[in-house]
Amino acid sequence: MSACSAHRSAHSDRGGRDGRGVWGGWDGWVVSATPAAAAVVPALQGALAAEHAAVYGYGVAGALLAGAAQVQARADWLAHQLARDTLEAMLTKLGATPVAASPAYRLPFAVSGAASARRLAAALEEGVTGAYLGVVAVDDPALRAFGAKAMQVSANRAVTWSGATVAFPGMPG
């Protein structure tokens, strides 16, 4: 039996654009607290830390956007909250204490208007994509699939915000 196994029902692949993404389609994880499960905790903690940062960052970006861009930022913000909550539940089922969010985060650059807010949203998604590389690297096939799907969703969001893509999303440049 694998350390972590997942099942899904009514999975809807909408790329996260409806605020549900990979998270709303997974009805839950069946996680066993075994010695092998301990190996996945650092990967999940890394993804959780990135989700915390994304929730914070989208609050900043959304405040500087208007119209459809602000609506999209809000949907992405909500999707990251759902992802955060899912990761916290997974870690708790493993017997780990989920990493807490920081009260504030250092932004990668000054964000002072709509253009820089869009760049911030793209940077947040690139960071989340990179964080899920650790989840893709674990031994459990279901957890790897979960991480790969999360990477796909965040990479698609990054393209939406930046208008450009990279050959290997999440990999250092």
C-alpha positions in Angstrom: 0.0 0.0 0.0 1.3 3.4 -0.9 2.0 6.1 1.8 -0.7 8.3 0.3 -3.4 7.4 -2.1 -6.1 9.5 -3.6 -9.4 8.9 -5.2 -11.5 11.3 -7.1 -15.1 11.7 -8.2 -16.7 14.1 -10.5 -13.3 15.6 -11.4 -13.7 18.6 -13.6 -10.5 19.9 -15.4 -11.2 23.6 -15.8 -7.6 24.7 -15.3 -8.5 26.6 -12.2 -10.2 29.4 -14.0 -13.5 28.7 -12.2 -11.9 29.0 -8.7 -12.0 25.2 -8.2 -9.2 23.9 -10.4 -7.5 20.7 -9.3 -8.8 21.2 -5.7 -12.6 21.3 -6.3 -12.5 18.1 -8.3 -10.7 16.0 -5.7 -13.2 14.8 -3.1 -10.5 14.0 -0.6 -7.3 12.1 0.1 -7.0 8.8 2.0 -3.7 9.3 3.7 -2.1 6.7 5.9 0.5 7.7 8.5 3.2 5.3 7.7 7.0 5.7 7.8 6.9 6.1 4.0 4.4 8.9 4.4 7.0 10.9 6.4 8.9 11.4 3.1 6.1 13.3 1.5 5.7 15.8 4.4 8.5 18.2 3.3 7.1 18.3 -0.3 3.6 19.1 0.9 5.0 21.7 3.4 6.8 23.4 0.5 3.7 23.5 -1.6 1.7 24.8 1.4 4.2 27.6 2.0 3.9 28.6 -1.7 0.1 28.6 -1.4 0.3 30.8 1.7 2.4 33.3 -0.2 0.0 33.2 -3.2 -3.0 33.9 -1.0 -1.1 37.0 0.4 0.2 38.1 -2.9 -3.2 37.9 -4.7 -4.6 40.2 -1.9 -2.0 42.8 -3.0 -2.5 42.2 -6.7 -6.3 42.2 -6.6 -6.3 45.6 -4.8 -4.6 47.2 -7.7 -6.6 45.6 -10.5 -10.0 46.5 -11.8 -12.8 44.9 -13.9 -12.2 41.5 -15.4 -8.6 41.3 -14.2 -9.8 41.9 -10.6 -12.5 39.3 -11.0 -9.8 36.8 -12.2 -7.5 37.7 -9.4 -10.3 37.0 -6.9 -11.0 33.6 -8.5 -7.3 32.7 -8.4 -7.1 34.0 -4.8 -10.0 31.7 -3.8 -8.4 28.8 -5.6 -5.2 29.2 -3.7 -7.2 29.3 -0.4 -8.8 26.0 -1.4 -5.4 24.6 -2.3 -4.0 25.8 1.0 -6.9 24.2 3.0 -6.5 20.9 1.0 -2.7 20.7 1.7 -3.3 21.5 5.4 -5.8 18.7 5.7 -3.4 16.3 3.9 -0.6 17.2 6.3 -2.8 16.9 9.3 -3.9 13.4 8.2 -0.2 12.5 8.0 0.2 13.6 11.6 2.3 16.7 10.7 1.7 20.3 11.8 1.0 22.4 8.7 3.5 25.2 8.2 1.8 28.5 9.3 1.4 31.5 7.0 3.7 34.5 7.7 2.0 37.7 8.7 3.5 39.4 5.7 5.6 38.5 2.7 8.4 40.3 0.9 7.2 40.9 -2.7 9.7 40.2 -5.5 9.4 43.8 -6.7 7.4 47.0 -6.1 3.8 46.6 -6.9 2.2 50.0 -7.6 -0.3 49.6 -10.4 -2.2 47.2 -12.7 0.8 46.3 -14.8 3.0 45.3 -11.8 0.0 43.6 -10.2 -0.3 41.4 -13.3 3.5 40.7 -13.1 3.1 39.8 -9.5 0.2 37.3 -10.2 2.4 35.7 -12.9 5.3 35.5 -10.4 3.1 34.0 -7.7 1.9 31.3 -10.1 5.5 30.5 -11.2 6.5 30.2 -7.5 3.6 27.8 -6.9 4.5 25.8 -10.0 8.0 25.4 -8.7 6.9 24.4 -5.3 4.8 21.5 -6.6 7.9 20.1 -8.3 8.7 18.6 -4.9 5.3 16.9 -4.8 5.9 15.5 -8.2 9.2 14.0 -7.0 7.7 11.8 -4.3 7.3 8.0 -4.7 3.5 7.8 -4.4 2.0 7.7 -7.9 -1.3 9.3 -6.8 0.5 12.1 -5.0 2.7 12.7 -8.0 -0.3 12.9 -10.3 -1.8 15.4 -7.8 1.4 17.5 -7.9 1.6 17.4 -11.7 -2.0 18.5 -12.0 -1.4 21.4 -9.6 1.7 22.4 -11.6 -0.4 22.4 -14.8 -3.1 24.6 -13.3 -0.6 27.1 -11.9 1.5 27.2 -15.1 -1.7 27.9 -17.0 -2.5 30.7 -14.7 1.0 32.1 -15.1 0.6 32.2 -18.9 -2.8 33.9 -18.5 -1.2 36.7 -16.4 2.0 37.1 -18.3 1.0 36.3 -21.8 4.1 34.1 -22.2 5.2 30.6 -21.3 8.5 28.8 -20.6 9.7 25.5 -21.9 9.7 23.8 -18.5 7.4 25.6 -16.0 8.6 25.4 -12.4 12.2 24.7 -13.4 14.8 27.3 -12.5 15.6 29.4 -15.6 
